[in-house]
Amino acid sequence: MESKRQQKFAGVIQKDLAEIFQREAASLLPNILVTITKVKVSPDFGLARVYLSFFNSDNTTLALNTIKTHASEIRYKLGTKIKDQARSVPQLEFFLDDTSDYVARLDKIFDKISQEPRQEEN
């Protein structure tokens, strides 16, 4: 269970990272939209787990690895944005949020079920 302070700090990180990705992601990942779906901060505020979703990407693993490769650069840019709000900039860990893929699979299953003929009960 995250404290209110952790949740508030996670929201600040999510907002500022979204701005960074909006401006900088085109150079790292051309023609791919990066969305930050969730940020979780450790109780000591030293680590932030950032969950990303990629749209218009054929290979999400490659896109995630590209982001991980540039993690220190992204952390530096985040530090320049939150320097007045935080004592230290947390380490960033990036993860793939596959919720949209999961929802798409469930939608396909439900569509398939709805197209099957119904059997009447006796």
Stockholm file with secondary structure:
# STOCKHOLM 1.0

chainA/1-122         MESKRQQKFAGVIQKDLAEIFQREAASLLPNILVTITKVKVSPDFGLARVYLSFFNSDNTTLALNTIKTHASEIRYKLGTKIKDQARSVPQLEFFLDDTSDYVARLDKIFDKISQEPRQEEN
#=GR chainA/1-122 SS CCCHHHHHHHHHHHHHHHHHHHHHHHHHSTTCEEEEEEEEECTTSSEEEEEEEEESCSCHHHHHHHHHHTHHHHHHHHHHHHTTTCSSCCEEEEEECCHHHHHHHHHHHHHHHHHSCCCCCC
#=GC SS_cons         CCCHHHHHHHHHHHHHHHHHHHHHHHHHSTTCEEEEEEEEECTTSSEEEEEEEEESCSCHHHHHHHHHHTHHHHHHHHHHHHTTTCSSCCEEEEEECCHHHHHHHHHHHHHHHHHSCCCCCC
//
